[in-house]
């Protein structure tokens, strides 16, 4: 069991997207990462970036993912932010973790927000 007591649910929405049970508009995909637009965007650009492995949150990912998966994930974030023209003006990455962090889906993911000022808080 993970330290945050969250267990991986292979029926979560991201697991279903990865298995092709729920369609998505793929903005980026490689052997380890998938990225697609958020269905409820909070800013002009709002992209979900998820690893293909079954990791519950950023702590689980950092502890248990292979070096190759971790490198691929963060390189994908950099490539996506460049491809989406977010780097020049800036963007925000958010990884909600656990109950107090507001995590709703028990699959590690980041929100990549930009394309307009994000402000101090989102939501």
C-alpha positions as CSV (number, residue, x, y, z in Angstrom):
1,X,0.0,0.0,0.0
2,X,1.3,3.5,-0.8
3,X,2.1,5.9,2.0
4,X,-0.8,8.1,1.0
5,X,-3.1,5.1,1.3
6,X,-4.3,5.6,-2.3
7,X,-4.5,2.4,-4.4
8,X,-4.5,2.3,-8.2
9,X,-8.0,1.7,-9.6
10,X,-7.6,0.2,-13.1
11,X,-11.2,1.4,-13.9
12,X,-10.3,5.1,-13.6
13,X,-11.0,7.3,-16.6
14,X,-7.3,7.6,-17.6
15,X,-6.8,3.9,-17.5
16,X,-9.9,3.6,-19.7
17,X,-8.5,6.2,-22.1
18,X,-5.1,4.4,-22.2
19,X,-6.9,1.1,-23.1
20,X,-8.9,2.9,-25.8
21,X,-12.2,2.3,-24.1
22,X,-12.8,6.1,-24.0
23,X,-11.7,8.2,-27.0
24,X,-9.5,11.2,-26.7
25,X,-7.9,13.7,-29.1
26,X,-4.2,12.8,-28.8
27,X,-1.9,15.8,-28.8
28,X,1.2,13.7,-28.0
29,X,2.0,10.1,-27.6
30,X,5.1,7.9,-27.2
31,X,5.9,4.6,-25.5
32,X,5.5,6.1,-22.0
33,X,3.3,9.2,-22.2
34,X,-0.1,10.3,-23.6
35,X,-1.4,13.9,-23.7
36,X,-4.8,15.2,-24.7
37,X,-7.0,18.3,-24.1
38,X,-8.9,18.5,-20.8
39,X,-12.6,18.0,-21.3
40,X,-13.3,20.8,-18.9
41,X,-10.6,23.4,-19.8
42,X,-9.8,26.0,-17.1
43,X,-7.8,28.2,-19.5
44,X,-7.4,28.6,-23.3
45,X,-4.9,25.8,-23.3
46,X,-5.5,23.0,-20.8
47,X,-3.8,19.7,-21.5
48,X,-3.7,16.5,-19.5
49,X,-0.3,14.7,-19.5
50,X,-0.4,11.1,-18.2
51,X,2.2,8.3,-18.0
52,X,1.1,5.0,-19.5
53,X,2.1,3.2,-16.4
54,X,-0.2,2.5,-13.5
55,X,1.0,5.2,-11.0
56,X,-1.5,6.8,-8.5
57,X,0.2,10.1,-8.0
58,X,3.4,12.1,-8.4
59,X,4.9,10.5,-5.3
60,X,4.2,7.0,-6.5
61,X,5.6,7.9,-10.0
62,X,8.8,9.4,-8.6
63,X,9.3,6.4,-6.3
64,X,8.4,3.5,-8.5
65,X,8.7,4.6,-12.2
66,X,11.8,3.6,-14.1
67,X,14.3,6.3,-15.0
68,X,13.3,5.9,-18.6
69,X,9.6,6.6,-17.7
70,X,10.4,9.6,-15.6
71,X,12.7,11.1,-18.3
72,X,10.2,10.5,-21.0
73,X,7.4,12.1,-19.0
74,X,9.2,15.4,-18.3
75,X,10.7,15.6,-21.8
76,X,7.2,15.1,-23.1
77,X,6.0,18.0,-21.0
78,X,8.7,20.2,-22.5
79,X,7.9,19.1,-26.0
80,X,4.2,19.6,-25.6
81,X,4.7,23.1,-24.1
82,X,6.9,24.0,-27.1
83,X,4.6,22.5,-29.7
84,X,1.6,24.3,-28.1
85,X,3.5,27.7,-28.2
86,X,3.4,28.0,-24.4
87,X,7.1,28.5,-23.6
88,X,7.5,32.1,-24.6
89,X,4.7,33.5,-22.4
90,X,4.8,30.8,-19.8
91,X,2.5,28.2,-18.5
92,X,1.5,26.4,-15.3
93,X,1.8,22.7,-14.4
94,X,-0.3,21.3,-11.7
95,X,-0.1,17.8,-10.1
96,X,-2.9,17.4,-7.6
97,X,-1.9,14.7,-5.1
98,X,-4.0,12.9,-2.6
99,X,-7.2,14.0,-0.8
100,X,-5.8,17.3,0.6
101,X,-4.3,18.1,-2.8
102,X,-7.6,17.8,-4.5
103,X,-6.7,14.7,-6.6
104,X,-9.9,13.3,-8.2
105,X,-8.5,10.5,-10.5
106,X,-6.1,8.0,-8.9
107,X,-3.7,8.0,-11.9
108,X,-0.8,10.4,-11.9
109,X,-1.4,13.3,-14.2
110,X,-0.4,16.9,-14.7
111,X,-2.5,19.7,-15.9
112,X,-0.6,21.9,-18.4
113,X,-2.3,25.4,-18.5
114,X,-1.5,28.4,-20.6
115,X,-2.3,30.4,-23.7
116,X,-3.5,33.3,-21.5
117,X,-2.6,34.6,-18.0
118,X,-3.3,31.9,-15.5
119,X,-3.4,34.2,-12.4
120,X,-2.5,33.4,-8.8
121,X,-5.0,30.6,-8.4
122,X,-7.0,28.4,-10.8
123,X,-10.6,27.3,-10.3
